[in-house]
Amino acid sequence: MSRPIVIVGGWLSSTADYAGMARTLASPPYNRIVYITDISRTEWLSLRDPHFTPVLNLVARTVAVALNETGEDQVDLIGHSAGGRVARAYLGHLPFAGIIYDGHRSVASLTTLGTAHETYEVWVKEFAGYVNQSYPGAFYKHIRYQAVAGESVRGRRLGKPEEILAYRSYKTSFGDGHHIGDGIIPTASCYLAGASNLVIRGARHAPYNAPRTWYGARNVIPLWFDVGAQQHERSWRNDSVIPLNDGK
């Protein structure tokens, strides 16, 4: 049996947002058993920086269930948006709020999708700083890290609605709204030192406004998910940029 996948969703997301992505990964050619960390939008909203313990506990429980039900020793983690930072913290061997998660022992690979590894967002700044200070870059050498970014919308103070939204979001998370990114997160802030960094031109951040072109869309997943990920001998890409053909 191949390793199960555990998806850690992003800020204000729900499990339903990742149902389509999970179905795709459970189907050929991937054929993986997929678990989604069950945190609701309301639970996300109740979190306060840097106290992300509730979602870290949920990740730990989800991984434990995945390993118990499949009989495998490790999982492949996929963290979307803020879920990528949470996943990096879960890997840690140092105590966080008095708890040692030590997730690196149970994880073979971590893929982050549209995660702002460098961010100025005031509501996550302390937690993000803790993660980067404690576990900089691709910290655990036995784990395969991949950081995926989108390059689809340039922020403009005056422009189309999606460009204005991008401008405001980029300015909030990176201090400058004139970046290019996935519509929510600037491409540059998704870079993770030491990881396999992949930029997908045309990829958007979330399913609610880009169901056909967001990271978890059926035709986008093959661009970043290598079927060979279930093999220990997997050879990761070097940093690269690839285009997305959305069928239009």
C-alpha positions as a printed Julia matrix, in Angstrom:
248×3 Matrix{Float64}:
   0.0    0.0     0.0
   1.29   3.51   -0.85
   1.53   6.21    1.8
  -1.69   8.04    2.69
  -1.99  11.76    2.02
  -3.06  14.25    4.69
  -4.32  17.64    3.48
  -4.05  20.61    5.84
  -6.38  23.34    4.65
  -5.86  27.08    4.6
  -7.17  29.98    6.64
 -10.99  30.09    6.87
 -11.3   26.94    4.77
 -13.43  23.89    5.42
 -13.08  20.22    4.52
 -15.59  20.67    1.68
 -13.14  22.99   -0.1
 -10.75  20.06   -0.58
 -13.24  17.31   -1.44
 -12.65  17.58   -5.19
  -8.9   17.6    -4.73
  -9.13  14.53   -2.51
 -11.27  12.68   -5.07
  -8.73  13.4    -7.79
  -5.83  12.13   -5.68
  -7.84   9.02   -4.77
  -8.41   8.24   -8.46
  -6.04   6.93  -11.15
  -3.22   7.53  -11.75
  -2.63   8.56   -8.11
  -4.75   5.98   -6.28
  -3.95   7.38   -2.86
  -5.91   7.22    0.39
  -6.59  10.83    1.33
  -7.45  12.41    4.68
  -8.46  16.04    5.19
  -7.78  17.76    8.51
 -11.25  18.56    9.81
 -11.17  22.19   10.87
 -14.12  24.48   10.17
 -14.18  28.11    9.1
 -15.46  29.02   12.55
 -12.58  27.21   14.23
 -10.09  28.99   12.0
 -11.69  32.32   12.85
 -11.32  31.65   16.58
  -7.53  31.18   16.37
  -5.3   33.97   17.6
  -1.64  34.47   16.75
   0.52  32.67   17.85
  -1.87  30.17   19.46
  -2.41  27.68   16.65
  -2.45  24.7    19.01
  -6.03  23.62   18.15
  -5.26  23.11   14.47
  -1.88  21.53   15.24
  -3.68  19.03   17.47
  -6.11  18.27   14.64
  -3.25  17.65   12.24
  -1.61  15.3    14.75
  -4.86  13.38   15.22
  -5.51  13.15   11.49
  -2.02  11.8    10.83
  -2.45   9.26   13.65
  -5.76   8.07   12.17
  -4.24   7.82    8.69
  -1.34   5.71    9.92
  -3.55   3.5    12.08
  -6.11   2.82    9.35
  -3.61   2.19    6.55
  -0.9    0.45    8.54
   1.74   2.72    6.97
   4.61   4.32    8.86
   4.53   7.72    7.16
   2.22  10.11    5.33
   2.68  12.7     2.61
   1.53  16.1     3.89
  -0.02  18.73    1.64
  -0.52  22.15    3.21
  -2.57  24.77    1.38
  -1.98  28.44    2.18
  -1.75  28.89    5.97
  -1.93  25.1     6.25
   1.63  24.96    4.92
   2.94  26.92    7.89
   0.92  24.79   10.29
   2.35  21.66    8.67
   5.9   22.95    9.09
   5.24  23.6    12.79
   3.71  20.11   13.19
   6.95  18.57   11.92
   8.84  20.2    14.77
  10.76  18.49   17.56
  10.67  21.52   19.88
   7.79  22.13   22.32
   5.08  24.48   21.08
   2.77  25.71   23.84
   4.11  22.83   25.92
   3.45  20.15   23.29
   6.07  18.3    21.24
   4.46  17.1    18.0
   7.57  15.52   16.45
   5.66  15.1    13.2
   8.85  14.75   11.18
   9.0   11.14   12.34
   5.7   10.37   10.58
   6.06  12.45    7.42
   7.92  11.52    4.24
   7.17  14.66    2.23
   5.62  18.1     2.62
   4.17  20.03   -0.3
   2.99  23.57    0.34
   0.54  25.21   -2.06
   0.39  28.99   -2.08
   1.89  29.25    1.4
   3.38  32.61    2.36
   6.48  31.35    4.11
   7.6   34.97    4.44
   4.74  37.21    5.5
   3.9   40.5     7.18
   0.3   39.5     7.93
  -0.36  40.88   11.41
  -2.65  38.01   12.42
  -0.03  35.32   11.75
   3.23  37.26   12.01
   4.29  35.86   15.39
   3.49  32.24   14.5
   5.18  32.55   11.08
   8.21  34.07   12.75
   8.37  31.2    15.22
   8.23  28.61   12.42
  10.93  30.33   10.34
  13.2   30.86   13.31
  12.81  27.36   14.74
  12.72  25.38   11.48
  14.17  27.57    8.69
  13.72  26.44    5.1
  13.61  22.73    4.27
  14.73  22.0     7.82
  14.51  18.21    8.12
  16.88  16.6     5.65
  15.0   13.29    5.62
  11.8   15.01    4.47
  11.21  15.99    0.84
   9.94  19.57    0.68
   8.2   21.13   -2.29
   6.91  24.72   -2.3
   4.42  25.53   -5.06
   3.48  29.08   -6.04
   1.08  30.54   -8.58
   1.81  33.35  -11.01
  -1.45  34.59  -12.47
  -2.57  38.0   -11.16
  -0.55  41.2   -10.84
  -1.83  43.47   -8.14
  -3.06  46.9    -9.19
  -4.47  49.62   -6.97
  -6.85  50.51   -9.8
  -7.81  47.81  -12.26
 -10.05  44.77  -12.61
 -11.73  43.53   -9.41
  -9.34  40.54   -9.17
  -6.34  42.87   -9.61
  -7.59  45.2    -6.88
  -8.2   42.25   -4.54
  -4.73  40.94   -5.31
  -3.18  44.36   -4.66
  -4.81  44.59   -1.24
  -3.92  41.02   -0.34
  -0.31  41.3    -1.52
   0.15  44.58    0.33
  -1.17  42.98    3.52
   0.98  39.87    3.33
   4.13  41.23    1.72
   4.08  44.99    2.22
   3.74  45.87   -1.48
   0.63  45.4    -3.57
   2.32  45.61   -6.96
   3.58  42.04   -6.91
   2.45  39.17   -9.08
   1.06  36.07   -7.44
  -1.87  33.66   -7.29
  -4.41  36.39   -6.57
  -4.04  36.14   -2.8
  -0.38  35.37   -2.06
   2.61  36.91   -3.9
   4.71  34.38   -5.79
   7.93  35.56   -4.14
   6.67  34.95   -0.6
   6.05  31.26   -1.34
   9.75  30.51   -1.79
  11.2   28.09    0.78
  14.98  27.84    0.96
  16.28  24.34    0.3
  12.96  23.05   -1.04
  12.04  22.17   -4.6
  10.38  25.47   -5.55
   7.88  25.34   -8.39
   6.02  28.27   -9.98
   2.91  27.45  -12.02
   1.99  30.25  -14.4
  -1.78  30.63  -14.44
  -2.44  28.91  -11.1
  -4.83  30.65   -8.7
  -5.06  30.44   -4.94
  -8.45  29.04   -3.95
 -11.39  27.03   -5.28
 -14.05  29.59   -4.39
 -13.1   31.98   -7.21
 -11.02  29.8    -9.53
 -12.35  26.22   -9.41
 -10.66  25.24  -12.69
  -7.25  26.81  -12.11
  -6.54  26.71   -8.38
  -3.79  24.43   -7.04
  -6.2   21.6    -6.25
  -8.04  21.6    -9.6
  -8.04  18.35  -11.56
  -5.91  19.72  -14.41
  -3.48  21.56  -12.12
  -2.62  18.72   -9.72
  -0.55  16.82  -12.35
   1.72  19.86  -12.68
   2.95  19.61   -9.1
   2.08  16.1    -7.91
   4.41  13.43   -9.2
   2.89   9.95   -9.16
   6.38   8.8    -8.21
   6.0   10.57   -4.83
   4.92   7.25   -3.35
   8.36   5.82   -4.12
  11.22   6.41   -1.71
  13.56   6.92   -4.68
  11.65   9.94   -5.94
  13.86  12.54   -7.61
  12.45  16.02   -6.98
  12.5   18.76   -9.59
  14.92  21.62   -9.31
  13.39  25.1    -9.0
  11.28  25.58  -12.12
   8.46  27.46  -13.79
   5.79  25.72  -15.83
   2.69  27.06  -17.63
  -0.89  26.05  -16.94
  -3.19  25.31  -19.87
  -6.68  25.62  -18.41
  -8.36  24.36  -21.55
  -9.58  27.72  -22.75
